[in-house]
């Protein structure tokens, strides 16, 4: 009888462990996702900043379009770009609706990002905190939600700093993770 009880306990434990679901929320995964999204939605937009010599000469006028990115700019001493990232993937059911806007007046820049990304495994809200990233100083925040839920369970934040290094205009720290 004891042997039967032990086998039953082991089988029950195995069943409970297998029904637990997919764990994707390890710290390494959350940090990697946060870095990827910061690169895709913030760093990409920051790379569009025009140096003042180009701005004064009127380089980069016009409208650019891509598969899932649209931007427009108006120049002499002002650059306004809006990047709307949208993506729908039938294979993994990913849905992206994120807007990054860049306002540059001479050497002063303001970048704002806000939007959502949904998939079968996670929902996230990605946004810049407060007024945005102003002159390369600011924070990019990610709230993680359970699929179908409206209350976040975790967050990540990446801080941006202006860089004094010759070939880099900004730097960003590693993501900081937290739990609600």
ChimeraX attribute file (.defattr): number of C-alpha atoms within 10 A of each C-alpha:
attribute: neighborCount
match mode: 1-to-1
recipient: residues
	/A:1	6
	/A:2	7
	/A:3	8
	/A:4	9
	/A:5	10
	/A:6	11
	/A:7	12
	/A:8	12
	/A:9	12
	/A:10	12
	/A:11	12
	/A:12	12
	/A:13	12
	/A:14	11
	/A:15	11
	/A:16	11
	/A:17	10
	/A:18	10
	/A:19	9
	/A:20	8
	/A:21	8
	/A:22	8
	/A:23	7
	/A:24	11
	/A:25	13
	/A:26	8
	/A:27	13
	/A:28	11
	/A:29	11
	/A:30	20
	/A:31	19
	/A:32	13
	/A:33	15
	/A:34	25
	/A:35	19
	/A:36	13
	/A:37	17
	/A:38	24
	/A:39	13
	/A:40	12
	/A:41	24
	/A:42	22
	/A:43	17
	/A:44	14
	/A:45	20
	/A:46	20
	/A:47	9
	/A:48	13
	/A:49	20
	/A:50	21
	/A:51	12
	/A:52	16
	/A:53	10
	/A:54	13
	/A:55	22
	/A:56	14
	/A:57	11
	/A:58	16
	/A:59	13
	/A:60	16
	/A:61	13
	/A:62	10
	/A:63	11
	/A:64	11
	/A:65	10
	/A:66	7
	/A:67	8
	/A:68	12
	/A:69	14
	/A:70	16
	/A:71	17
	/A:72	15
	/A:73	16
	/A:74	15
	/A:75	20
	/A:76	15
	/A:77	15
	/A:78	19
	/A:79	22
	/A:80	17
	/A:81	21
	/A:82	19
	/A:83	20
	/A:84	20
	/A:85	17
	/A:86	18
	/A:87	16
	/A:88	14
	/A:89	10
	/A:90	8
	/A:91	6
	/A:92	10
	/A:93	13
	/A:94	17
	/A:95	17
	/A:96	19
	/A:97	16
	/A:98	19
	/A:99	20
	/A:100	22
	/A:101	21
	/A:102	25
	/A:103	18
	/A:104	24
	/A:105	17
	/A:106	17
	/A:107	13
	/A:108	13
	/A:109	21
	/A:110	19
	/A:111	24
	/A:112	23
	/A:113	24
	/A:114	20
	/A:115	19
	/A:116	17
	/A:117	18
	/A:118	18
	/A:119	15
	/A:120	12
	/A:121	15
	/A:122	16
	/A:123	21
	/A:124	20
	/A:125	18
	/A:126	26
	/A:127	24
	/A:128	23
	/A:129	17
	/A:130	11
	/A:131	11
	/A:132	21
	/A:133	23
	/A:134	20
	/A:135	17
	/A:136	21
	/A:137	18
	/A:138	22
	/A:139	20
	/A:140	26
	/A:141	21
	/A:142	27
	/A:143	21
	/A:144	22
	/A:145	19
	/A:146	15
	/A:147	13
	/A:148	10
	/A:149	10
	/A:150	10
	/A:151	11
	/A:152	16
	/A:153	13
	/A:154	17
	/A:155	21
	/A:156	22
	/A:157	24
	/A:158	20
	/A:159	19
	/A:160	21
	/A:161	17
	/A:162	15
	/A:163	14
	/A:164	10
	/A:165	9
	/A:166	6
	/A:167	7
	/A:168	9
	/A:169	15
	/A:170	16
	/A:171	15
	/A:172	19
	/A:173	12
	/A:174	14
	/A:175	21
	/A:176	15
	/A:177	16
	/A:178	12
	/A:179	10
	/A:180	9
